[in-house]
């Protein structure tokens, strides 16, 4: 992908980057470790983003 992208596409990409994180520790403690994985987690090689 080119380095020069439209601003809207950059914002949408950053939204996906920010959502691709682990569940916070306080959430695990609050749910008695029932919620240990993020269901929206994705790998950049295995899945394509719909932008």
mmCIF file of the N, C-alpha and C atoms, coordinates in Angstrom:
data_MODEL
# 
_entry.id   MODEL 
# 
loop_
_atom_site.group_PDB 
_atom_site.id 
_atom_site.type_symbol 
_atom_site.label_atom_id 
_atom_site.label_alt_id 
_atom_site.label_comp_id 
_atom_site.label_asym_id 
_atom_site.label_entity_id 
_atom_site.label_seq_id 
_atom_site.pdbx_PDB_ins_code 
_atom_site.Cartn_x 
_atom_site.Cartn_y 
_atom_site.Cartn_z 
_atom_site.occupancy 
_atom_site.B_iso_or_equiv 
_atom_site.pdbx_formal_charge 
_atom_site.auth_seq_id 
_atom_site.auth_comp_id 
_atom_site.auth_asym_id 
_atom_site.auth_atom_id 
_atom_site.pdbx_PDB_model_num 
ATOM 1   N N  . UNK A 1 1  ? 0.853   -1.175  0.000  1.00 0.00 ? 1  UNK A N  1 
ATOM 2   C CA . UNK A 1 1  ? 0.000   0.000   0.000  1.00 0.00 ? 1  UNK A CA 1 
ATOM 3   C C  . UNK A 1 1  ? 0.896   1.233   0.000  1.00 0.00 ? 1  UNK A C  1 
ATOM 4   N N  . UNK A 1 2  ? 0.459   2.225   -0.686 1.00 0.00 ? 2  UNK A N  1 
ATOM 5   C CA . UNK A 1 2  ? 1.275   3.430   -0.791 1.00 0.00 ? 2  UNK A CA 1 
ATOM 6   C C  . UNK A 1 2  ? 1.329   4.194   0.528  1.00 0.00 ? 2  UNK A C  1 
ATOM 7   N N  . UNK A 1 3  ? 2.344   5.022   0.653  1.00 0.00 ? 3  UNK A N  1 
ATOM 8   C CA . UNK A 1 3  ? 2.502   5.806   1.881  1.00 0.00 ? 3  UNK A CA 1 
ATOM 9   C C  . UNK A 1 3  ? 1.495   6.950   1.930  1.00 0.00 ? 3  UNK A C  1 
ATOM 10  N N  . UNK A 1 4  ? 1.153   7.494   0.771  1.00 0.00 ? 4  UNK A N  1 
ATOM 11  C CA . UNK A 1 4  ? 0.213   8.620   0.721  1.00 0.00 ? 4  UNK A CA 1 
ATOM 12  C C  . UNK A 1 4  ? -1.212  8.089   0.620  1.00 0.00 ? 4  UNK A C  1 
ATOM 13  N N  . UNK A 1 5  ? -1.977  8.292   1.698  1.00 0.00 ? 5  UNK A N  1 
ATOM 14  C CA . UNK A 1 5  ? -3.351  7.814   1.742  1.00 0.00 ? 5  UNK A CA 1 
ATOM 15  C C  . UNK A 1 5  ? -4.284  8.987   2.034  1.00 0.00 ? 5  UNK A C  1 
ATOM 16  N N  . UNK A 1 6  ? -5.524  8.883   1.616  1.00 0.00 ? 6  UNK A N  1 
ATOM 17  C CA . UNK A 1 6  ? -6.489  9.909   1.994  1.00 0.00 ? 6  UNK A CA 1 
ATOM 18  C C  . UNK A 1 6  ? -6.720  9.889   3.504  1.00 0.00 ? 6  UNK A C  1 
ATOM 19  N N  . UNK A 1 7  ? -7.092  11.018  4.048  1.00 0.00 ? 7  UNK A N  1 
ATOM 20  C CA . UNK A 1 7  ? -7.269  11.141  5.495  1.00 0.00 ? 7  UNK A CA 1 
ATOM 21  C C  . UNK A 1 7  ? -8.348  10.198  6.013  1.00 0.00 ? 7  UNK A C  1 
ATOM 22  N N  . UNK A 1 8  ? -9.441  10.054  5.265  1.00 0.00 ? 8  UNK A N  1 
ATOM 23  C CA . UNK A 1 8  ? -10.522 9.172   5.716  1.00 0.00 ? 8  UNK A CA 1 
ATOM 24  C C  . UNK A 1 8  ? -10.069 7.735   5.850  1.00 0.00 ? 8  UNK A C  1 
ATOM 25  N N  . UNK A 1 9  ? -9.252  7.273   4.911  1.00 0.00 ? 9  UNK A N  1 
ATOM 26  C CA . UNK A 1 9  ? -8.757  5.898   4.967  1.00 0.00 ? 9  UNK A CA 1 
ATOM 27  C C  . UNK A 1 9  ? -7.810  5.722   6.143  1.00 0.00 ? 9  UNK A C  1 
ATOM 28  N N  . UNK A 1 10 ? -6.974  6.719   6.413  1.00 0.00 ? 10 UNK A N  1 
ATOM 29  C CA . UNK A 1 10 ? -6.058  6.657   7.560  1.00 0.00 ? 10 UNK A CA 1 
ATOM 30  C C  . UNK A 1 10 ? -6.835  6.550   8.867  1.00 0.00 ? 10 UNK A C  1 
ATOM 31  N N  . UNK A 1 11 ? -7.910  7.325   8.988  1.00 0.00 ? 11 UNK A N  1 
ATOM 32  C CA . UNK A 1 11 ? -8.713  7.306   10.211 1.00 0.00 ? 11 UNK A CA 1 
ATOM 33  C C  . UNK A 1 11 ? -9.359  5.937   10.397 1.00 0.00 ? 11 UNK A C  1 
ATOM 34  N N  . UNK A 1 12 ? -9.875  5.353   9.290  1.00 0.00 ? 12 UNK A N  1 
ATOM 35  C CA . UNK A 1 12 ? -10.496 4.031   9.390  1.00 0.00 ? 12 UNK A CA 1 
ATOM 36  C C  . UNK A 1 12 ? -9.467  2.959   9.720  1.00 0.00 ? 12 UNK A C  1 
ATOM 37  N N  . UNK A 1 13 ? -8.262  3.068   9.172  1.00 0.00 ? 13 UNK A N  1 
ATOM 38  C CA . UNK A 1 13 ? -7.205  2.106   9.504  1.00 0.00 ? 13 UNK A CA 1 
ATOM 39  C C  . UNK A 1 13 ? -6.814  2.214   10.972 1.00 0.00 ? 13 UNK A C  1 
ATOM 40  N N  . UNK A 1 14 ? -6.697  3.436   11.488 1.00 0.00 ? 14 UNK A N  1 
ATOM 41  C CA . UNK A 1 14 ? -6.323  3.617   12.885 1.00 0.00 ? 14 UNK A CA 1 
ATOM 42  C C  . UNK A 1 14 ? -7.411  3.096   13.824 1.00 0.00 ? 14 UNK A C  1 
ATOM 43  N N  . UNK A 1 15 ? -8.664  3.161   13.398 1.00 0.00 ? 15 UNK A N  1 
ATOM 44  C CA . UNK A 1 15 ? -9.754  2.624   14.210 1.00 0.00 ? 15 UNK A CA 1 
ATOM 45  C C  . UNK A 1 15 ? -9.573  1.118   14.391 1.00 0.00 ? 15 UNK A C  1 
ATOM 46  N N  . UNK A 1 16 ? -9.183  0.434   13.309 1.00 0.00 ? 16 UNK A N  1 
ATOM 47  C CA . UNK A 1 16 ? -8.949  -1.004  13.397 1.00 0.00 ? 16 UNK A CA 1 
ATOM 48  C C  . UNK A 1 16 ? -7.703  -1.321  14.205 1.00 0.00 ? 16 UNK A C  1 
ATOM 49  N N  . UNK A 1 17 ? -6.672  -0.491  14.088 1.00 0.00 ? 17 UNK A N  1 
ATOM 50  C CA . UNK A 1 17 ? -5.437  -0.711  14.855 1.00 0.00 ? 17 UNK A CA 1 
ATOM 51  C C  . UNK A 1 17 ? -5.719  -0.578  16.345 1.00 0.00 ? 17 UNK A C  1 
ATOM 52  N N  . UNK A 1 18 ? -6.508  0.422   16.731 1.00 0.00 ? 18 UNK A N  1 
ATOM 53  C CA . UNK A 1 18 ? -6.805  0.643   18.143 1.00 0.00 ? 18 UNK A CA 1 
ATOM 54  C C  . UNK A 1 18 ? -7.691  -0.455  18.718 1.00 0.00 ? 18 UNK A C  1 
ATOM 55  N N  . UNK A 1 19 ? -8.560  -1.039  17.887 1.00 0.00 ? 19 UNK A N  1 
ATOM 56  C CA . UNK A 1 19 ? -9.454  -2.075  18.395 1.00 0.00 ? 19 UNK A CA 1 
ATOM 57  C C  . UNK A 1 19 ? -8.768  -3.434  18.454 1.00 0.00 ? 19 UNK A C  1 
ATOM 58  N N  . UNK A 1 20 ? -7.569  -3.548  17.899 1.00 0.00 ? 20 UNK A N  1 
ATOM 59  C CA . UNK A 1 20 ? -6.859  -4.832  17.836 1.00 0.00 ? 20 UNK A CA 1 
ATOM 60  C C  . UNK A 1 20 ? -5.941  -4.979  19.051 1.00 0.00 ? 20 UNK A C  1 
ATOM 61  N N  . UNK A 1 21 ? -6.516  -4.922  20.236 1.00 0.00 ? 21 UNK A N  1 
ATOM 62  C CA . UNK A 1 21 ? -5.737  -5.027  21.465 1.00 0.00 ? 21 UNK A CA 1 
ATOM 63  C C  . UNK A 1 21 ? -6.335  -6.074  22.379 1.00 0.00 ? 21 UNK A C  1 
ATOM 64  N N  . UNK A 1 22 ? -5.573  -6.455  23.386 1.00 0.00 ? 22 UNK A N  1 
ATOM 65  C CA . UNK A 1 22 ? -6.064  -7.448  24.334 1.00 0.00 ? 22 UNK A CA 1 
ATOM 66  C C  . UNK A 1 22 ? -7.113  -6.836  25.260 1.00 0.00 ? 22 UNK A C  1 
ATOM 67  N N  . UNK A 1 23 ? -7.843  -7.725  25.919 1.00 0.00 ? 23 UNK A N  1 
ATOM 68  C CA . UNK A 1 23 ? -8.834  -7.275  26.892 1.00 0.00 ? 23 UNK A CA 1 
ATOM 69  C C  . UNK A 1 23 ? -8.083  -6.737  28.111 1.00 0.00 ? 23 UNK A C  1 
ATOM 70  N N  . UNK A 1 24 ? -8.490  -5.595  28.660 1.00 0.00 ? 24 UNK A N  1 
ATOM 71  C CA . UNK A 1 24 ? -7.796  -5.054  29.830 1.00 0.00 ? 24 UNK A CA 1 
ATOM 72  C C  . UNK A 1 24 ? -7.888  -5.980  31.041 1.00 0.00 ? 24 UNK A C  1 
ATOM 73  N N  . UNK A 1 25 ? -6.906  -5.868  31.921 1.00 0.00 ? 25 UNK A N  1 
ATOM 74  C CA . UNK A 1 25 ? -6.857  -6.732  33.097 1.00 0.00 ? 25 UNK A CA 1 
ATOM 75  C C  . UNK A 1 25 ? -8.040  -6.544  34.012 1.00 0.00 ? 25 UNK A C  1 
ATOM 76  N N  . UNK A 1 26 ? -8.535  -5.293  34.117 1.00 0.00 ? 26 UNK A N  1 
ATOM 77  C CA . UNK A 1 26 ? -9.660  -5.061  35.025 1.00 0.00 ? 26 UNK A CA 1 
ATOM 78  C C  . UNK A 1 26 ? -10.927 -5.728  34.513 1.00 0.00 ? 26 UNK A C  1 
ATOM 79  N N  . UNK A 1 27 ? -11.044 -5.906  33.186 1.00 0.00 ? 27 UNK A N  1 
ATOM 80  C CA . UNK A 1 27 ? -12.217 -6.601  32.631 1.00 0.00 ? 27 UNK A CA 1 
ATOM 81  C C  . UNK A 1 27 ? -12.144 -8.083  32.990 1.00 0.00 ? 27 UNK A C  1 
ATOM 82  N N  . UNK A 1 28 ? -10.928 -8.659  32.917 1.00 0.00 ? 28 UNK A N  1 
ATOM 83  C CA . UNK A 1 28 ? -10.763 -10.067 33.297 1.00 0.00 ? 28 UNK A CA 1 
ATOM 84  C C  . UNK A 1 28 ? -11.121 -10.276 34.765 1.00 0.00 ? 28 UNK A C  1 
ATOM 85  N N  . UNK A 1 29 ? -10.684 -9.359  35.627 1.00 0.00 ? 29 UNK A N  1 
ATOM 86  C CA . UNK A 1 29 ? -10.987 -9.489  37.046 1.00 0.00 ? 29 UNK A CA 1 
ATOM 87  C C  . UNK A 1 29 ? -12.486 -9.324  37.309 1.00 0.00 ? 29 UNK A C  1 
ATOM 88  N N  . UNK A 1 30 ? -13.101 -8.385  36.612 1.00 0.00 ? 30 UNK A N  1 
ATOM 89  C CA . UNK A 1 30 ? -14.529 -8.099  36.829 1.00 0.00 ? 30 UNK A CA 1 
ATOM 90  C C  . UNK A 1 30 ? -15.405 -9.274  36.402 1.00 0.00 ? 30 UNK A C  1 
ATOM 91  N N  . UNK A 1 31 ? -14.996 -10.002 35.348 1.00 0.00 ? 31 UNK A N  1 
ATOM 92  C CA . UNK A 1 31 ? -15.801 -11.104 34.829 1.00 0.00 ? 31 UNK A CA 1 
ATOM 93  C C  . UNK A 1 31 ? -15.312 -12.456 35.329 1.00 0.00 ? 31 UNK A C  1 
ATOM 94  N N  . UNK A 1 32 ? -14.461 -12.463 36.364 1.00 0.00 ? 32 UNK A N  1 
ATOM 95  C CA . UNK A 1 32 ? -13.896 -13.711 36.913 1.00 0.00 ? 32 UNK A CA 1 
ATOM 96  C C  . UNK A 1 32 ? -13.213 -14.535 35.823 1.00 0.00 ? 32 UNK A C  1 
ATOM 97  N N  . UNK A 1 33 ? -12.467 -13.853 34.979 1.00 0.00 ? 33 UNK A N  1 
ATOM 98  C CA . UNK A 1 33 ? -11.667 -14.451 33.890 1.00 0.00 ? 33 UNK A CA 1 
ATOM 99  C C  . UNK A 1 33 ? -12.507 -15.235 32.885 1.00 0.00 ? 33 UNK A C  1 
ATOM 100 N N  . UNK A 1 34 ? -13.809 -14.900 32.784 1.00 0.00 ? 34 UNK A N  1 
ATOM 101 C CA . UNK A 1 34 ? -14.615 -15.496 31.708 1.00 0.00 ? 34 UNK A CA 1 
ATOM 102 C C  . UNK A 1 34 ? -14.301 -14.808 30.394 1.00 0.00 ? 34 UNK A C  1 
ATOM 103 N N  . UNK A 1 35 ? -13.980 -13.520 30.478 1.00 0.00 ? 35 UNK A N  1 
ATOM 104 C CA . UNK A 1 35 ? -13.657 -12.740 29.274 1.00 0.00 ? 35 UNK A CA 1 
ATOM 105 C C  . UNK A 1 35 ? -12.147 -12.551 29.247 1.00 0.00 ? 35 UNK A C  1 
ATOM 106 N N  . UNK A 1 36 ? -11.426 -13.482 28.601 1.00 0.00 ? 36 UNK A N  1 
ATOM 107 C CA . UNK A 1 36 ? -9.966  -13.373 28.558 1.00 0.00 ? 36 UNK A CA 1 
ATOM 108 C C  . UNK A 1 36 ? -9.466  -13.046 27.161 1.00 0.00 ? 36 UNK A C  1 
ATOM 109 N N  . UNK A 1 37 ? -10.282 -13.263 26.135 1.00 0.00 ? 37 UNK A N  1 
ATOM 110 C CA . UNK A 1 37 ? -9.852  -12.977 24.774 1.00 0.00 ? 37 UNK A CA 1 
ATOM 111 C C  . UNK A 1 37 ? -10.773 -11.949 24.144 1.00 0.00 ? 37 UNK A C  1 
ATOM 112 N N  . UNK A 1 38 ? -10.197 -11.155 23.252 1.00 0.00 ? 38 UNK A N  1 
ATOM 113 C CA . UNK A 1 38 ? -10.964 -10.145 22.547 1.00 0.00 ? 38 UNK A CA 1 
ATOM 114 C C  . UNK A 1 38 ? -11.594 -10.788 21.307 1.00 0.00 ? 38 UNK A C  1 
ATOM 115 N N  . UNK A 1 39 ? -12.931 -10.818 21.186 1.00 0.00 ? 39 UNK A N  1 
ATOM 116 C CA . UNK A 1 39 ? -13.555 -11.468 20.029 1.00 0.00 ? 39 UNK A CA 1 
ATOM 117 C C  . UNK A 1 39 ? -13.307 -10.724 18.720 1.00 0.00 ? 39 UNK A C  1 
ATOM 118 N N  . UNK A 1 40 ? -12.925 -9.443  18.791 1.00 0.00 ? 40 UNK A N  1 
ATOM 119 C CA . UNK A 1 40 ? -12.694 -8.670  17.563 1.00 0.00 ? 40 UNK A CA 1 
ATOM 120 C C  . UNK A 1 40 ? -11.227 -8.633  17.165 1.00 0.00 ? 40 UNK A C  1 
ATOM 121 N N  . UNK A 1 41 ? -10.389 -9.448  17.805 1.00 0.00 ? 41 UNK A N  1 
ATOM 122 C CA . UNK A 1 41 ? -8.966  -9.480  17.503 1.00 0.00 ? 41 UNK A CA 1 
ATOM 123 C C  . UNK A 1 41 ? -8.753  -10.016 16.101 1.00 0.00 ? 41 UNK A C  1 
ATOM 124 N N  . UNK A 1 42 ? -7.813  -9.461  15.357 1.00 0.00 ? 42 UNK A N  1 
ATOM 125 C CA . UNK A 1 42 ? -7.549  -9.932  13.992 1.00 0.00 ? 42 UNK A CA 1 
ATOM 126 C C  . UNK A 1 42 ? -6.066  -9.900  13.685 1.00 0.00 ? 42 UNK A C  1 
ATOM 127 N N  . UNK A 1 43 ? -5.660  -10.745 12.745 1.00 0.00 ? 43 UNK A N  1 
ATOM 128 C CA . UNK A 1 43 ? -4.279  -10.785 12.295 1.00 0.00 ? 43 UNK A CA 1 
ATOM 129 C C  . UNK A 1 43 ? -4.202  -10.136 10.917 1.00 0.00 ? 43 UNK A C  1 
ATOM 130 N N  . UNK A 1 44 ? -3.214  -9.310  10.695 1.00 0.00 ? 44 UNK A N  1 
ATOM 131 C CA . UNK A 1 44 ? -3.169  -8.533  9.455  1.00 0.00 ? 44 UNK A CA 1 
ATOM 132 C C  . UNK A 1 44 ? -2.879  -9.400  8.235  1.00 0.00 ? 44 UNK A C  1 
ATOM 133 N N  . UNK A 1 45 ? -2.299  -10.586 8.429  1.00 0.00 ? 45 UNK A N  1 
ATOM 134 C CA . UNK A 1 45 ? -2.047  -11.464 7.280  1.00 0.00 ? 45 UNK A CA 1 
ATOM 135 C C  . UNK A 1 45 ? -3.241  -12.354 6.958  1.00 0.00 ? 45 UNK A C  1 
ATOM 136 N N  . UNK A 1 46 ? -3.969  -12.777 7.986  1.00 0.00 ? 46 UNK A N  1 
ATOM 137 C CA . UNK A 1 46 ? -5.026  -13.766 7.789  1.00 0.00 ? 46 UNK A CA 1 
ATOM 138 C C  . UNK A 1 46 ? -6.366  -13.172 7.405  1.00 0.00 ? 46 UNK A C  1 
ATOM 139 N N  . UNK A 1 47 ? -6.613  -11.904 7.684  1.00 0.00 ? 47 UNK A N  1 
ATOM 140 C CA . UNK A 1 47 ? -7.933  -11.334 7.398  1.00 0.00 ? 47 UNK A CA 1 
ATOM 141 C C  . UNK A 1 47 ? -7.783  -10.007 6.673  1.00 0.00 ? 47 UNK A C  1 
ATOM 142 N N  . UNK A 1 48 ? -8.770  -9.725  5.844  1.00 0.00 ? 48 UNK A N  1 
ATOM 143 C CA . UNK A 1 48 ? -8.797  -8.466  5.110  1.00 0.00 ? 48 UNK A CA 1 
ATOM 144 C C  . UNK A 1 48 ? -9.775  -7.523  5.791  1.00 0.00 ? 48 UNK A C  1 
ATOM 145 N N  . UNK A 1 49 ? -9.476  -6.239  5.742  1.00 0.00 ? 49 UNK A N  1 
ATOM 146 C CA . UNK A 1 49 ? -10.359 -5.234  6.313  1.00 0.00 ? 49 UNK A CA 1 
ATOM 147 C C  . UNK A 1 49 ? -11.285 -4.717  5.218  1.00 0.00 ? 49 UNK A C  1 
ATOM 148 N N  . UNK A 1 50 ? -12.525 -4.471  5.597  1.00 0.00 ? 50 UNK A N  1 
ATOM 149 C CA . UNK A 1 50 ? -13.455 -3.851  4.662  1.00 0.00 ? 50 UNK A CA 1 
ATOM 150 C C  . UNK A 1 50 ? -13.459 -2.370  4.951  1.00 0.00 ? 50 UNK A C  1 
ATOM 151 N N  . UNK A 1 51 ? -12.735 -1.599  4.171  1.00 0.00 ? 51 UNK A N  1 
ATOM 152 C CA . UNK A 1 51 ? -12.631 -0.161  4.413  1.00 0.00 ? 51 UNK A CA 1 
ATOM 153 C C  . UNK A 1 51 ? -13.499 0.617   3.449  1.00 0.00 ? 51 UNK A C  1 
# 
